[in-house]
Structure formats: structure tokens, C-alpha cells
């Protein structure tokens, strides 16, 4: 069985998964690389993933 986290981590795009309460469930490596946000910060401040252009 393939672990879903490995599949999501290997995707070329940034992925953030939220639960129905708006809490971060998982963020793949690419999203962390693209935003420069640390995994710990994402869990406490999910809006840190959103950057103005």
C-alpha cells in the first residue's frame, strides 16, 4: 500500500489539506518550500501560507 503522504509530497505543486474546522491537517514539502513557512508555524497560523502578490 502506498502511503498518501508520500504521494502528496512528490506532487510538483504545493498542497495544503484542511479539516472541516479550517485546521491544517497536512502541508506537503513543496508548499513549505514555495512559501518559506516552517511546518510548526503553519499549524498555529495557517494564513501564513497565503502571501500577497
C-alpha positions, 0 to 999 in steps of 0.5 A: 500500500502506498502511503498518501503522504508520500504521494502528496509530497512528490506532487510538483505543486504545493498542497495544503489539506484542511479539516472541516474546522479550517485546521491544517491537517497536512502541508506537503514539502513543496508548499513549505518550500514555495512559501518559506513557512516552517511546518510548526508555524503553519499549524498555529497560523495557517494564513501564513501560507497565503502571501500577497502578490 
